[in-house]
Amino acid sequence: TQNKPLTCGVADVADVADAQTQGKKRDHVSTPTAPPPTRRLLRVEDAATTLGFKRSTAYEEIRRGRLRTVQVGRRRLIPTEYIEEYVELLKRESHNH
């Protein structure tokens, strides 16, 4: 048989299942890797990208008190739940007009 390159992923699990059902042995079994944990604190630039606007707009909303942040050392970060709060604020405002 021809050797396949070893990779980690869902396709390998299917290959192992196929090999087992066909009575073939395989020396190496790869397990799927878990996705990296979701970041809960975002840089202002990343939060702006997530929200779909420019960094300067994010800083303006922070200055106005509409988008909350936390301070970690010298860094200003935005917890993901504050992004959700901001989106809810925008939704409420759009319903009031």
Buried (B, 14 or more C-beta within 10 A) or exposed (E): EEEEEEEEEEEBBEBBEEBEEEEEEBEEEBEEEEEEEEEEBBBBEBBBBBBEEEBEEBBEBBEEEEBBBEEEEEEBBBBBEBBEBBEEEEEEEEEEE
